[in-house]
């Protein structure tokens, strides 16, 4: 996302194109934080819940 200076911007989104540009992603499941990191960091986790979400969104999931 573009620099916001000293501001904190919170975006709640389901669209991958919005999410993957964020500096930090906080993935929630039933109101609990289950993963945090950048898109690349979270995609590097082979069994991560964020990676599963992305795979389902783009149709690459084997599940």
Backbone as JSON Lines, residues from 0, in Angstrom:
{"i":0,"aa":"X","n":[0.84,-1.17,0.0],"ca":[0.0,0.0,0.0],"c":[0.89,1.24,0.0]}
{"i":1,"aa":"X","n":[0.4,2.32,-0.53],"ca":[1.18,3.56,-0.5],"c":[1.48,3.99,0.93]}
{"i":2,"aa":"X","n":[2.58,4.69,1.11],"ca":[2.98,5.14,2.44],"c":[1.9,6.04,3.04]}
{"i":3,"aa":"X","n":[1.6,5.82,4.3],"ca":[0.61,6.61,5.02],"c":[1.28,7.48,6.08]}
{"i":4,"aa":"X","n":[2.6,7.6,6.04],"ca":[3.3,8.41,7.03],"c":[3.2,7.79,8.41]}
{"i":5,"aa":"X","n":[2.79,8.59,9.37],"ca":[2.68,8.13,10.75],"c":[1.29,7.61,11.08]}
{"i":6,"aa":"X","n":[0.51,7.27,10.1],"ca":[-0.86,6.83,10.33],"c":[-0.97,5.31,10.28]}
{"i":7,"aa":"X","n":[-1.93,4.82,10.99],"ca":[-2.3,3.41,10.95],"c":[-3.59,3.31,10.15]}
{"i":8,"aa":"X","n":[-3.59,2.47,9.15],"ca":[-4.79,2.26,8.35],"c":[-5.19,0.81,8.48]}
{"i":9,"aa":"X","n":[-6.41,0.56,8.88],"ca":[-6.92,-0.8,9.01],"c":[-7.91,-1.04,7.89]}
{"i":10,"aa":"X","n":[-7.68,-2.1,7.14],"ca":[-8.54,-2.45,6.02],"c":[-9.11,-3.84,6.3]}
{"i":11,"aa":"X","n":[-10.41,-3.95,6.25],"ca":[-11.06,-5.25,6.36],"c":[-11.49,-5.62,4.95]}
{"i":12,"aa":"X","n":[-10.96,-6.74,4.45],"ca":[-11.21,-7.08,3.05],"c":[-11.24,-8.58,2.84]}
{"i":13,"aa":"X","n":[-11.92,-8.97,1.8],"ca":[-11.92,-10.36,1.37],"c":[-11.27,-10.51,0.0]}
{"i":14,"aa":"X","n":[-11.14,-9.4,-0.72],"ca":[-10.54,-9.45,-2.05],"c":[-9.03,-9.55,-1.95]}
{"i":15,"aa":"X","n":[-8.48,-10.55,-2.58],"ca":[-7.04,-10.8,-2.52],"c":[-6.24,-9.63,-3.05]}
{"i":16,"aa":"X","n":[-6.71,-8.96,-4.09],"ca":[-5.96,-7.85,-4.67],"c":[-5.78,-6.71,-3.66]}
{"i":17,"aa":"X","n":[-6.71,-6.55,-2.76],"ca":[-6.6,-5.54,-1.7],"c":[-5.67,-6.01,-0.61]}
{"i":18,"aa":"X","n":[-5.8,-7.25,-0.21],"ca":[-5.05,-7.8,0.92],"c":[-3.57,-7.93,0.64]}
{"i":19,"aa":"X","n":[-3.2,-8.44,-0.53],"ca":[-1.8,-8.79,-0.78],"c":[-0.88,-7.57,-0.85]}
{"i":20,"aa":"X","n":[-1.4,-6.36,-0.97],"ca":[-0.57,-5.16,-1.01],"c":[-0.28,-4.59,0.38]}
{"i":21,"aa":"X","n":[-0.9,-5.13,1.4],"ca":[-0.74,-4.6,2.76],"c":[0.66,-4.89,3.31]}
{"i":22,"aa":"X","n":[1.16,-4.0,4.16],"ca":[2.45,-4.22,4.82],"c":[2.38,-5.38,5.8]}
{"i":23,"aa":"X","n":[1.27,-5.46,6.53],"ca":[1.08,-6.54,7.49],"c":[-0.35,-7.04,7.37]}
{"i":24,"aa":"X","n":[-0.48,-8.35,7.31],"ca":[-1.78,-9.0,7.24],"c":[-2.02,-9.69,8.56]}
{"i":25,"aa":"X","n":[-3.2,-9.52,9.12],"ca":[-3.6,-10.21,10.33],"c":[-4.77,-11.1,9.94]}
{"i":26,"aa":"X","n":[-4.57,-12.41,9.95],"ca":[-5.6,-13.35,9.54],"c":[-6.37,-13.8,10.77]}
{"i":27,"aa":"X","n":[-7.67,-13.58,10.76],"ca":[-8.53,-13.93,11.89],"c":[-9.34,-15.18,11.56]}
{"i":28,"aa":"X","n":[-9.57,-16.0,12.56],"ca":[-10.46,-17.15,12.44],"c":[-11.34,-17.16,13.68]}
{"i":29,"aa":"X","n":[-12.63,-16.98,13.5],"ca":[-13.6,-16.93,14.59],"c":[-13.19,-15.92,15.66]}
{"i":30,"aa":"X","n":[-12.72,-14.74,15.2],"ca":[-12.37,-13.66,16.09],"c":[-11.01,-13.75,16.74]}
{"i":31,"aa":"X","n":[-10.23,-14.76,16.38],"ca":[-8.89,-14.93,16.97],"c":[-7.82,-14.76,15.91]}
{"i":32,"aa":"X","n":[-6.73,-14.12,16.28],"ca":[-5.6,-13.96,15.37],"c":[-4.9,-15.31,15.25]}
{"i":33,"aa":"X","n":[-4.8,-15.82,14.03],"ca":[-4.13,-17.11,13.83],"c":[-2.82,-16.98,13.06]}
{"i":34,"aa":"X","n":[-2.66,-15.9,12.27],"ca":[-1.41,-15.66,11.55],"c":[-1.24,-14.18,11.3]}
{"i":35,"aa":"X","n":[0.01,-13.73,11.3],"ca":[0.32,-12.35,10.91],"c":[1.59,-12.36,10.09]}
{"i":36,"aa":"X","n":[1.69,-11.39,9.21],"ca":[2.89,-11.24,8.39],"c":[2.55,-10.58,7.07]}
{"i":37,"aa":"X","n":[3.55,-10.45,6.22],"ca":[3.32,-9.92,4.88],"c":[2.73,-11.04,4.01]}
{"i":38,"aa":"X","n":[2.26,-10.68,2.84],"ca":[1.72,-11.68,1.92],"c":[2.77,-12.75,1.63]}
{"i":39,"aa":"X","n":[3.99,-12.31,1.32],"ca":[5.06,-13.27,0.99],"c":[5.41,-14.17,2.17]}
{"i":40,"aa":"X","n":[5.47,-13.6,3.37],"ca":[5.77,-14.4,4.56],"c":[4.69,-15.46,4.8]}
{"i":41,"aa":"X","n":[3.44,-15.06,4.67],"ca":[2.35,-15.99,4.93],"c":[2.24,-17.05,3.83]}
{"i":42,"aa":"X","n":[2.54,-16.67,2.6],"ca":[2.5,-17.65,1.5],"c":[3.62,-18.67,1.6]}
{"i":43,"aa":"X","n":[4.68,-18.34,2.33],"ca":[5.81,-19.26,2.5],"c":[5.5,-20.39,3.49]}
{"i":44,"aa":"X","n":[4.4,-20.27,4.23],"ca":[4.01,-21.31,5.18],"c":[3.19,-22.36,4.44]}
{"i":45,"aa":"X","n":[3.75,-23.56,4.2],"ca":[3.06,-24.54,3.36],"c":[1.68,-24.97,3.86]}
{"i":46,"aa":"X","n":[1.45,-24.94,5.15],"ca":[0.15,-25.36,5.69],"c":[-0.57,-24.23,6.4]}
{"i":47,"aa":"X","n":[-0.22,-23.0,6.07],"ca":[-0.83,-21.84,6.71],"c":[-2.27,-21.63,6.26]}
{"i":48,"aa":"X","n":[-3.07,-21.06,7.15],"ca":[-4.47,-20.81,6.82],"c":[-4.62,-19.68,5.8]}
{"i":49,"aa":"X","n":[-3.73,-18.69,5.84],"ca":[-3.77,-17.63,4.83],"c":[-3.45,-18.21,3.46]}
{"i":50,"aa":"X","n":[-2.43,-19.05,3.37],"ca":[-2.08,-19.67,2.09],"c":[-3.25,-20.49,1.55]}
{"i":51,"aa":"X","n":[-3.93,-21.19,2.43],"ca":[-5.1,-21.97,2.0],"c":[-6.19,-21.04,1.45]}
{"i":52,"aa":"X","n":[-6.42,-19.92,2.13],"ca":[-7.38,-18.93,1.66],"c":[-7.02,-18.43,0.27]}
{"i":53,"aa":"X","n":[-5.74,-18.07,0.09],"ca":[-5.29,-17.56,-1.22],"c":[-5.45,-18.64,-2.28]}
{"i":54,"aa":"X","n":[-5.04,-19.86,-1.98],"ca":[-5.16,-20.96,-2.94],"c":[-6.62,-21.18,-3.35]}
{"i":55,"aa":"X","n":[-7.52,-21.07,-2.4],"ca":[-8.95,-21.21,-2.73],"c":[-9.43,-20.06,-3.6]}
{"i":56,"aa":"X","n":[-8.94,-18.85,-3.33],"ca":[-9.35,-17.68,-4.1],"c":[-8.9,-17.74,-5.56]}
{"i":57,"aa":"X","n":[-7.69,-18.26,-5.76],"ca":[-7.14,-18.29,-7.13],"c":[-7.32,-19.65,-7.81]}
{"i":58,"aa":"X","n":[-7.93,-20.58,-7.09],"ca":[-8.25,-21.88,-7.69],"c":[-7.09,-22.83,-7.83]}
{"i":59,"aa":"X","n":[-6.07,-22.7,-6.95],"ca":[-4.92,-23.61,-7.02],"c":[-4.91,-24.63,-5.9]}
{"i":60,"aa":"X","n":[-5.95,-24.68,-5.1],"ca":[-5.99,-25.59,-3.96],"c":[-6.23,-27.02,-4.42]}
{"i":61,"aa":"X","n":[-5.51,-27.94,-3.81],"ca":[-5.7,-29.35,-4.1],"c":[-6.8,-29.95,-3.23]}
{"i":62,"aa":"X","n":[-7.27,-29.18,-2.24],"ca":[-8.29,-29.67,-1.3],"c":[-9.66,-29.65,-1.9]}
